[in-house]
């Protein structure tokens, strides 16, 4: 074999290893090195060319990356079958995505797409009703703060977020029993970014996060997108199974718990004070942080508020997430993370390294809206509407649903978890419902492995009382039809 | 040893493994198990308690996590010295942060904090001057779009971003030679989030990213915050060293290149067409994606535009980042990522899994501002001001700086890279400059390992012509003073 190699790589502008690799590629393309041909041993070629062995090894790696050769330990490096085609294909192919991104795309593909039915009754959605948004008041505030503060409001903010909004939020949180000041709050781009940021403080690719099952479906995607594994901890009628939680947090690979103790999504469960205390004892014993998602905390519809995990936390383990997305509107993209000690510093650093800062303009307008009482007035009005809708939905379930269908009145939030008789796959039922103009969220969406479920989530976020009642009538008819056909075995859906 | 164990763990509510662990903790606390004492072998204890061996192993893991015992393979499990104190300390300690977060905090600690000097001349800052922001026009547009579209504009947007803004941007990008439609653009929360999202498509914790050296300082934090390693590729006077790049991209652990080919930060270099073509050939040969940060692309001050990497890319390897932060204002927090094929799907999925969506309200107002010609009018005005400031700064450098100080006129952007004579550490010079009321960005900030540098970055973003001239006079005086003291060896700064 002849290898015309310019040892002074600067002469033709290519590094030495590249010249070696290109030489072999050309030989393969011209058919002078056939499939199965053995390349010289690294040591021999390095000696004959008077180059370093690493240089030859790098050339061979490059050939292997291009799909031209393969190496077998102890045997040598050989030209692969169809090497020339492989090289040509490689050069035209897009770059590889990381395994965690492929994993996320696989989850996305398995998800149902809702909502092409324009007239369908939207009992699937946790998105608040825009007809209830105080849009005009917010518009005026936006104009006012920008005029009063001036163009400086369009600069970058600090990564921790606007002090004024942190102050008014801290005051509200303290009223709810959480011992936090403005310095313990980090503003973020919706609670969804809060989940993302806080999780990354404690876990990195390959680690495991303990999650309720069922749980908020998007959090499963968040964890996949971060390359994390999830460990399901079953939800009981009164909240997380604490024995199972104890076992989960004992595992060294489990770095944190994500939980929704108040108006749980999707089940609507609010845990008792005793349950919360026991949960915190378990977390403290294992010294594992708890990410408390309190995204609907301002939407209590009945009963008295139960202190949040953050209010009960004495060990500094709870990271508390608040959001305006459900109680005001999602479009402000403002959430708030409360934490203590070094966790706050770490959150600020990760926020800065993620997207520098959020919009000060939106935060400033929101701060005024909270401070001037507009937010509380809005909440009072919103809760009145939601109580009425919730009653309408519960009344319709009571009237329409056949025996064997179970649900519970939620103390707040937007969602009611409905259990159908065993054997009804709510994923299959959804196909019937879409055809009949009704949408709901089937239970498999909230299971870690996407397995079928006889449960479904109804919401009274988007739809008014009258459509809700019509929706339940339709749904009840579809359930009865399924029951008359007899029970079926639940299928497994892969996500 | 006596172990009173309720085999029916439900009796006292604790799981069996926990009862075993608690028993030993109590024995240690009471002093009945002293440091060095050996616990029963797992197999023996499991047999005598009639429990599974895994249960005992889990109990011992829990004790080890709490710092109470340590295990040596083949020898057994022993009570540690000061085990009781360790357990008590553990229970009060905050949770552990992930290694990547600790790593990020370490980087943050090593950074200088600027800007307590209210009157200092801000030649360090890449933040645009708010006195030039078209704030009044934007305020009116915000009010108008919200009134015209209605409260729906305060809902979640799609994760890809508002179609209208993607359309007007695609039109501009096509004028710049980039073959992209609205469907190939993903809006994001500033180019900084674009870097974060796009990097995560290709690399996960433990992988390596090739970066220019020197490079945009915040990108070093972004990579640390993602648990990624960085591989520096040296910048020459004409751009990236392409031989070094070829070697870097040949490494299997290097998953992508992040580069700023136009108005490079911090050096101001804009690469030639030939350099860009060679860079793309190298990337295609190794099939490695290139993240092209074009954050100042709309700020050309002289000469003709050179096609971006995205415009020259035939292999679908370039992910192109655009931002309004420098050419309009950062407070809108709007950037745009252009890509092709599956990369777009992956970006949308990662954006959704990161923070669901951005503010449609801000995107809608920005879309109108671009569509109605307001953005282009603003750019013309801004470029006029920047040309004047750039001339003032260059003129002052020419007049004031002693021999041996070098710089080049940039074709655009906000920054000028100044090389001082060997032996002057610009990190040390900064201390003098702060005292004299002048701020600049010392070269070590932009080095991967934070090593000292005789270079510094001056900007004409925030300061007007007159303060820039005064600032250079002061700086030149400080440089002359250092030169008179004679050369010094550059110190190494750890970051």
Interface residues (C-beta under 8 A of the other chain):
Chain A: X9 X10 X13 X14 X15 X17 X18 X58 X61 X62 X65 X66 X90 X91 X92 X93 X94 X95 X96 X97 X98 X99 X100 X101 X104 X105 X108 X127 X130 X131 X133 X135 X138 X139 X142 X143 X146 X147 X150 X151 X152 X153 X154 X155 X156 X157 X188 X189 X190 X192 X193 X196 X200 X201 X202 X203 X204 X205 X206 X207 X218 X221 X222 X224 X225 X226 X227 X242 X243 X246 X247 X250 X252 X255 X256 X284 X285 X286 X287 X288 X289 X315 X316 X317 X325 X329 X330 X331 X332 X333 X340 X341 X342 X343 X345 X346 X349 X350 X352 X353 X354 X355 X356 X357 X358 X359 X360 X361 X362
Chain B: X9 X10 X13 X14 X15 X17 X18 X58 X61 X62 X65 X66 X90 X91 X92 X93 X94 X95 X96 X97 X98 X99 X100 X101 X104 X105 X108 X127 X130 X131 X133 X135 X138 X139 X142 X143 X146 X147 X150 X151 X152 X153 X154 X155 X156 X157 X188 X189 X190 X192 X193 X196 X200 X201 X202 X203 X204 X205 X206 X207 X218 X221 X222 X224 X225 X226 X227 X242 X243 X246 X247 X250 X252 X255 X256 X284 X285 X286 X287 X288 X289 X315 X316 X317 X325 X329 X330 X331 X332 X333 X340 X341 X342 X343 X345 X346 X349 X350 X352 X353 X354 X355 X356 X357 X358 X359 X360 X361 X362
